[in-house]
Amino acid sequence: MAPRFSIFRLRSKSLLRGIFLSLGALVTSLRLEGFPGKDSLHASPWQILMVPIAAWGMVETARCLTRKWSLYYAGVLFLLYSELMILALAIFFWLYPI
């Protein structure tokens, strides 16, 4: 029987799942904006889908917080702040197309 990783079990806490969701939402939002080429920047109505995915990534990361202060807790807080910036960037790309 093959081991099941916690990233695939939705009921268990997984820091990696939250990071992958947020980074995936960021990369997809940038690609929908037409990022690599500065001449092809445009808005896409599909960018609204990246906002809930980035929020889901934040929730998954927040589930990993513990009650006791430690360096792990500080690292998770740092990840939450970075995912908050990703969420703000996804909302910005959706509301204010370049």
BAMARKE-666015 format. One record per atom (N, C-alpha, C, CB): x, y, z; residue number from 1. Coordinates in nm, 4 decimals, m for minus. Glycine has a CB too. Example, Ala and Ser with C-alpha at 12.3 -4.5 7.8 and 13.67 -1.06 7.14 Angstrom:
<nodes>
((1.3190,m0.5690,0.7800),1)
((1.2300,m0.4500,0.7800),1)
((1.3200,m0.3300,0.7800),1)
((1.1308,m0.4473,0.9046),1)
((1.2850,m0.2250,0.7080),2)
((1.3670,m0.1060,0.7140),2)
((1.2900,0.0030,0.7870),2)
((1.4084,m0.0598,0.5725),2)
</nodes>
This chain:
<nodes>
((0.0851,m0.1170,0.0000),1)
((0.0000,0.0000,0.0000),1)
((0.0896,0.1233,0.0000),1)
((m0.0968,m0.0002,0.1223),1)
((0.0666,0.2144,m0.0921),2)
((0.1471,0.3354,m0.1051),2)
((0.1067,0.4374,0.0013),2)
((0.1320,0.3958,m0.2465),2)
((0.2041,0.5100,0.0555),3)
((0.1692,0.6109,0.1553),3)
((0.0966,0.7287,0.0901),3)
((0.2955,0.6600,0.2284),3)
((0.0020,0.7848,0.1627),4)
((m0.0702,0.9022,0.1141),4)
((m0.0092,1.0255,0.1777),4)
((m0.2227,0.8927,0.1457),4)
((0.0241,1.1201,0.0958),5)
((0.0835,1.2429,0.1457),5)
((m0.0251,1.3341,0.2000),5)
((0.1635,1.3137,0.0353),5)
((0.0108,1.4179,0.2972),6)
((m0.0884,1.5046,0.3591),6)
((m0.1361,1.6147,0.2653),6)
((m0.0318,1.5657,0.4845),6)
((m0.0616,1.6382,0.1574),7)
((m0.1041,1.7416,0.0629),7)
((m0.2318,1.6987,m0.0100),7)
((0.0084,1.7713,m0.0389),7)
((m0.2565,1.5692,m0.0215),8)
((m0.3748,1.5200,m0.0907),8)
((m0.4916,1.4932,0.0036),8)
((m0.3410,1.3945,m0.1659),8)
((m0.4681,1.4932,0.1327),9)
((m0.5759,1.4729,0.2299),9)
((m0.6286,1.6096,0.2718),9)
((m0.5261,1.3911,0.3546),9)
((m0.7478,1.6449,0.2275),10)
((m0.8002,1.7792,0.2496),10)
((m0.8378,1.8062,0.3947),10)
((m0.9197,1.8013,0.1624),10)
((m0.8626,1.7030,0.4718),11)
((m0.8998,1.7241,0.6119),11)
((m0.7803,1.7478,0.7027),11)
((m0.9774,1.6060,0.6622),11)
((m0.6627,1.7114,0.6591),12)
((m0.5440,1.7311,0.7423),12)
((m0.4762,1.8640,0.7072),12)
((m0.4448,1.6134,0.7244),12)
((m0.4011,1.9163,0.8022),13)
((m0.3295,2.0410,0.7815),13)
((m0.2100,2.0168,0.6900),13)
((m0.2839,2.1011,0.9162),13)
((m0.1899,2.1086,0.5966),14)
((m0.0761,2.0959,0.5067),14)
((m0.0275,2.2348,0.4687),14)
((m0.1132,2.0138,0.3804),14)
((0.0915,2.2680,0.5133),15)
((0.1510,2.3965,0.4809),15)
((0.1889,2.4021,0.3333),15)
((0.2737,2.4225,0.5688),15)
((0.2324,2.2909,0.2808),16)
((0.2724,2.2841,0.1408),16)
((0.1542,2.3077,0.0468),16)
((0.3361,2.1490,0.1113),16)
((0.0373,2.2564,0.0835),17)
((m0.0818,2.2766,0.0015),17)
((m0.1191,2.4243,m0.0044),17)
((m0.1991,2.1945,0.0563),17)
((m0.1119,2.4948,0.1079),18)
((m0.1418,2.6373,0.1098),18)
((m0.0447,2.7180,0.0254),18)
((m0.1402,2.6883,0.2511),18)
((0.0836,2.6810,0.0318),19)
((0.1848,2.7513,m0.0477),19)
((0.1617,2.7266,m0.1961),19)
((0.3270,2.7062,m0.0075),19)
((0.1359,2.6015,m0.2336),20)
((0.1137,2.5699,m0.3751),20)
((m0.0115,2.6380,m0.4292),20)
((0.1028,2.4189,m0.3943),20)
((m0.1174,2.6446,m0.3495),21)
((m0.2393,2.7114,m0.3950),21)
((m0.2146,2.8602,m0.4194),21)
((m0.3518,2.6929,m0.2922),21)
((m0.1464,2.9256,m0.3271),22)
((m0.1220,3.0683,m0.3413),22)
((m0.0261,3.0988,m0.4557),22)
((m0.0673,3.1246,m0.2121),22)
((0.0813,3.0240,m0.4646),23)
((0.1749,3.0478,m0.5746),23)
((0.1130,3.0134,m0.7096),23)
((0.3024,2.9666,m0.5539),23)
((0.0308,2.9100,m0.7133),24)
((m0.0390,2.8766,m0.8369),24)
((m0.1356,2.9860,m0.8787),24)
((m0.1134,2.7460,m0.8211),24)
((m0.2053,3.0449,m0.7808),25)
((m0.2960,3.1559,m0.8112),25)
((m0.2179,3.2771,m0.8612),25)
((m0.3789,3.1937,m0.6869),25)
((m0.1009,3.3021,m0.8037),26)
((m0.0193,3.4157,m0.8483),26)
((0.0307,3.3953,m0.9905),26)
((0.0995,3.4366,m0.7540),26)
((0.0855,3.2782,m1.0183),27)
((0.1401,3.2512,m1.1520),27)
((0.0285,3.2529,m1.2570),27)
((0.2135,3.1147,m1.1541),27)
((m0.0852,3.1927,m1.2238),28)
((m0.1959,3.1911,m1.3187),28)
((m0.2514,3.3305,m1.3416),28)
((m0.3061,3.0990,m1.2698),28)
((m0.2592,3.4097,m1.2362),29)
((m0.3074,3.5469,m1.2516),29)
((m0.2130,3.6299,m1.3381),29)
((m0.3241,3.6127,m1.1148),29)
((m0.0841,3.6104,m1.3190),30)
((0.0122,3.6817,m1.4035),30)
((0.0032,3.6365,m1.5487),30)
((0.1542,3.6608,m1.3514),30)
((m0.0152,3.5072,m1.5705),31)
((m0.0274,3.4571,m1.7080),31)
((m0.1561,3.5062,m1.7738),31)
((m0.0234,3.3036,m1.7094),31)
((m0.2658,3.5133,m1.6957),32)
((m0.3903,3.5654,m1.7513),32)
((m0.3796,3.7136,m1.7847),32)
((m0.5048,3.5425,m1.6540),32)
((m0.2948,3.7842,m1.7140),33)
((m0.2718,3.9260,m1.7415),33)
((m0.1858,3.9446,m1.8651),33)
((m0.2061,3.9938,m1.6216),33)
((m0.1167,3.8412,m1.9085),34)
((m0.0288,3.8496,m2.0249),34)
((0.1089,3.8984,m1.9862),34)
((m0.0884,3.9414,m2.1302),34)
((0.1602,3.8516,m1.8733),35)
((0.2803,3.9073,m1.8113),35)
((0.4093,3.9008,m1.8922),35)
((0.3026,3.8393,m1.6859),35)
((0.4507,3.7902,m1.9499),36)
((0.5862,3.7893,m2.0057),36)
((0.6112,3.8962,m2.1111),36)
((0.6142,3.6560,m2.0651),36)
((0.5134,3.9254,m2.1917),37)
((0.5341,4.0267,m2.2946),37)
((0.4674,4.1572,m2.2548),37)
((0.4801,3.9785,m2.4295),37)
((0.5415,4.2658,m2.2557),38)
((0.4821,4.3928,m2.2132),38)
((0.3868,4.4489,m2.3178),38)
((0.5912,4.4945,m2.1836),38)
((0.3967,4.4024,m2.4415),39)
((0.3071,4.4498,m2.5461),39)
((0.1733,4.3761,m2.5457),39)
((0.3735,4.4350,m2.6811),39)
((0.1681,4.2621,m2.4807),40)
((0.0449,4.1822,m2.4829),40)
((m0.0284,4.1837,m2.3496),40)
((0.0767,4.0393,m2.5210),40)
((m0.0096,4.2859,m2.2661),41)
((m0.0811,4.2931,m2.1395),41)
((m0.2276,4.3230,m2.1655),41)
((m0.0194,4.3999,m2.0472),41)
((m0.3143,4.2485,m2.1007),42)
((m0.4573,4.2654,m2.1194),42)
((m0.5312,4.2115,m1.9974),42)
((m0.5047,4.1943,m2.2483),42)
((m0.6562,4.2473,m1.9859),43)
((m0.7392,4.1973,m1.8768),43)
((m0.8109,4.0703,m1.9209),43)
((m0.8411,4.3045,m1.8314),43)
((m0.8412,3.9866,m1.8253),44)
((m0.9136,3.8634,m1.8530),44)
((m1.0255,3.8493,m1.7503),44)
((m0.8183,3.7397,m1.8501),44)
((m1.1461,3.8146,m1.7943),45)
((m1.2539,3.7960,m1.6966),45)
((m1.2336,3.6721,m1.6087),45)
((m1.3872,3.7857,m1.7686),45)
((m1.1422,3.5853,m1.6469),46)
((m1.1162,3.4638,m1.5695),46)
((m1.0308,3.4898,m1.4460),46)
((m1.0484,3.3608,m1.6566),46)
((m0.9826,3.6106,m1.4296),47)
((m0.8988,3.6402,m1.3133),47)
((m0.9758,3.6399,m1.1826),47)
((m0.8323,3.7731,m1.3311),47)
((m1.1071,3.6504,m1.1898),48)
((m1.1877,3.6436,m1.0689),48)
((m1.1732,3.5073,m1.0008),48)
((m1.3347,3.6713,m1.1016),48)
((m1.1410,3.4036,m1.0778),49)
((m1.1253,3.2699,m1.0197),49)
((m0.9987,3.2575,m0.9364),49)
((m1.1242,3.1655,m1.1291),49)
((m0.9027,3.3438,m0.9569),50)
((m0.7771,3.3361,m0.8822),50)
((m0.7920,3.3913,m0.7403),50)
((m0.6672,3.4122,m0.9561),50)
((m0.8899,3.4787,m0.7188),51)
((m0.9101,3.5376,m0.5854),51)
((m0.9532,3.4320,m0.4840),51)
((m1.0152,3.6497,m0.5916),51)
((m1.0550,3.3486,m0.5114),52)
((m1.0888,3.2452,m0.4124),52)
((m0.9801,3.1389,m0.3947),52)
((m1.2173,3.1777,m0.4521),52)
((m0.9048,3.1107,m0.5007),53)
((m0.7967,3.0124,m0.4871),53)
((m0.6875,3.0666,m0.3963),53)
((m0.7381,2.9758,m0.6251),53)
((m0.6537,3.1954,m0.4117),54)
((m0.5542,3.2567,m0.3227),54)
((m0.6061,3.2636,m0.1797),54)
((m0.5171,3.3976,m0.3721),54)
((m0.7350,3.2905,m0.1627),55)
((m0.7937,3.2935,m0.0279),55)
((m0.7941,3.1539,0.0338),55)
((m0.9375,3.3499,m0.0323),55)
((m0.8198,3.0516,m0.0468),56)
((m0.8161,2.9141,0.0026),56)
((m0.6751,2.8776,0.0469),56)
((m0.8654,2.8161,m0.1054),56)
((m0.5756,2.9232,m0.0268),57)
((m0.4370,2.9001,0.0140),57)
((m0.4049,2.9665,0.1466),57)
((m0.3420,2.9506,m0.0925),57)
((m0.4581,3.0867,0.1676),58)
((m0.4371,3.1545,0.2962),58)
((m0.5020,3.0786,0.4108),58)
((m0.4924,3.2967,0.2908),58)
((m0.6218,3.0277,0.3880),59)
((m0.6912,2.9512,0.4919),59)
((m0.6151,2.8233,0.5240),59)
((m0.8349,2.9179,0.4480),59)
((m0.5641,2.7567,0.4220),60)
((m0.4866,2.6340,0.4447),60)
((m0.3599,2.6633,0.5258),60)
((m0.4492,2.5682,0.3100),60)
((m0.2960,2.7759,0.4990),61)
((m0.1771,2.8122,0.5753),61)
((m0.2138,2.8511,0.7179),61)
((m0.1027,2.9269,0.5069),61)
((m0.3244,2.9231,0.7342),62)
((m0.3668,2.9649,0.8683),62)
((m0.4047,2.8462,0.9553),62)
((m0.4845,3.0610,0.8589),62)
((m0.4494,2.7377,0.8948),63)
((m0.4819,2.6184,0.9728),63)
((m0.3588,2.5588,1.0400),63)
((m0.5473,2.5141,0.8838),63)
((m0.2406,2.5903,0.9887),64)
((m0.1174,2.5323,1.0422),64)
((m0.0629,2.6112,1.1612),64)
((m0.0121,2.5251,0.9333),64)
((m0.1269,2.7217,1.1985),65)
((m0.0806,2.7980,1.3147),65)
((m0.1016,2.7165,1.4427),65)
((m0.1549,2.9341,1.3241),65)
((m0.0069,2.7275,1.5330),66)
((m0.0185,2.6614,1.6632),66)
((m0.0526,2.7656,1.7684),66)
((0.1129,2.5861,1.7004),66)
((m0.0860,2.7209,1.8869),67)
((m0.1209,2.8145,1.9944),67)
((0.0017,2.8704,2.0653),67)
((m0.2108,2.7463,2.0953),67)
((0.1128,2.8005,2.0558),68)
((0.2328,2.8413,2.1274),68)
((0.3304,2.9089,2.0313),68)
((0.2992,2.7199,2.1959),68)
((0.3920,3.0173,2.0770),69)
((0.4869,3.0916,1.9954),69)
((0.6151,3.0100,1.9775),69)
((0.5180,3.2290,2.0594),69)
((0.6623,3.0036,1.8540),70)
((0.7879,2.9369,1.8213),70)
((0.8362,2.9933,1.6878),70)
((0.7705,2.7800,1.8149),70)
((0.9506,2.9468,1.6427),71)
((0.9985,2.9905,1.5125),71)
((0.9099,2.9369,1.3997),71)
((1.1430,2.9457,1.4919),71)
((0.8497,2.8213,1.4209),72)
((0.7545,2.7683,1.3233),72)
((0.6353,2.8622,1.3100),72)
((0.7073,2.6271,1.3640),72)
((0.5849,2.9111,1.4238),73)
((0.4733,3.0056,1.4246),73)
((0.5116,3.1330,1.3503),73)
((0.4306,3.0385,1.5693),73)
((0.6339,3.1816,1.3723),74)
((0.6803,3.3018,1.3029),74)
((0.6907,3.2775,1.1531),74)
((0.8158,3.3468,1.3584),74)
((0.7362,3.1607,1.1135),75)
((0.7448,3.1277,0.9710),75)
((0.6080,3.1201,0.9056),75)
((0.8175,2.9961,0.9522),75)
((0.5112,3.0630,0.9766),76)
((0.3758,3.0561,0.9223),76)
((0.3158,3.1959,0.9110),76)
((0.2865,2.9665,1.0103),76)
((0.3420,3.2814,1.0083),77)
((0.2958,3.4206,0.9992),77)
((0.3588,3.4919,0.8803),77)
((0.3283,3.4965,1.1286),77)
((0.4870,3.4680,0.8577),78)
((0.5549,3.5266,0.7427),78)
((0.4901,3.4796,0.6125),78)
((0.7045,3.4904,0.7442),78)
((0.4577,3.3514,0.6042),79)
((0.3902,3.2986,0.4861),79)
((0.2506,3.3582,0.4698),79)
((0.3814,3.1467,0.4942),79)
((0.1811,3.3799,0.5821),80)
((0.0482,3.4407,0.5739),80)
((0.0558,3.5835,0.5201),80)
((m0.0192,3.4399,0.7115),80)
((0.1554,3.6590,0.5631),81)
((0.1707,3.7949,0.5112),81)
((0.2041,3.7938,0.3622),81)
((0.2798,3.8694,0.5889),81)
((0.2872,3.7012,0.3202),82)
((0.3190,3.6945,0.1773),82)
((0.1974,3.6497,0.0966),82)
((0.4369,3.5986,0.1528),82)
((0.1164,3.5601,0.1505),83)
((m0.0043,3.5181,0.0804),83)
((m0.1093,3.6276,0.0798),83)
((m0.0609,3.3926,0.1437),83)
((m0.1085,3.7134,0.1803),84)
((m0.1970,3.8300,0.1786),84)
((m0.1580,3.9241,0.0646),84)
((m0.1916,3.9046,0.3143),84)
((m0.0287,3.9393,0.0396),85)
((0.0157,4.0209,m0.0734),85)
((m0.0239,3.9567,m0.2063),85)
((0.1678,4.0416,m0.0679),85)
((m0.0173,3.8243,m0.2145),86)
((m0.0597,3.7547,m0.3362),86)
((m0.2092,3.7764,m0.3586),86)
((m0.0274,3.6030,m0.3273),86)
((m0.2881,3.7682,m0.2526),87)
((m0.4315,3.7906,m0.2630),87)
((m0.4607,3.9336,m0.3076),87)
((m0.5000,3.7615,m0.1292),87)
((m0.3900,4.0305,m0.2508),88)
((m0.4087,4.1702,m0.2902),88)
((m0.3698,4.1917,m0.4363),88)
((m0.3264,4.2627,m0.1996),88)
((m0.2644,4.1266,m0.4810),89)
((m0.2221,4.1380,m0.6207),89)
((m0.3247,4.0752,m0.7150),89)
((m0.0851,4.0717,m0.6404),89)
((m0.3830,3.9632,m0.6767),90)
((m0.4862,3.9000,m0.7601),90)
((m0.6100,3.9889,m0.7681),90)
((m0.5240,3.7607,m0.7040),90)
((m0.6475,4.0515,m0.6572),91)
((m0.7611,4.1434,m0.6586),91)
((m0.7288,4.2666,m0.7420),91)
((m0.7994,4.1845,m0.5156),91)
((m0.6070,4.3162,m0.7313),92)
((m0.5656,4.4324,m0.8091),92)
((m0.5706,4.4030,m0.9584),92)
((m0.4249,4.4761,m0.7689),92)
((m0.5205,4.2870,m1.0003),93)
((m0.5240,4.2509,m1.1422),93)
((m0.6673,4.2340,m1.1920),93)
((m0.4450,4.1221,m1.1661),93)
((m0.7561,4.1891,m1.1046),94)
((m0.8941,4.1693,m1.1447),94)
((m0.9679,4.3032,m1.1564),94)
((m0.9652,4.0779,m1.0449),94)
((m0.9456,4.3929,m1.0600),95)
((m1.0188,4.5199,m1.0584),95)
((m0.9610,4.6264,m1.1504),95)
((m1.0225,4.5731,m0.9195),95)
((m0.8298,4.6329,m1.1590),96)
((m0.7631,4.7368,m1.2370),96)
((m0.6785,4.6733,m1.3456),96)
((m0.6762,4.8264,m1.1466),96)
((m0.7389,4.6389,m1.4570),97)
((m0.6600,4.5775,m1.5650),97)
((m0.5596,4.6780,m1.6211),97)
((m0.7528,4.5258,m1.6781),97)
((m0.4446,4.6268,m1.6564),98)
((m0.3388,4.7124,m1.7099),98)
((m0.3642,4.7389,m1.8564),98)
((m0.2001,4.6483,m1.6901),98)
</nodes>
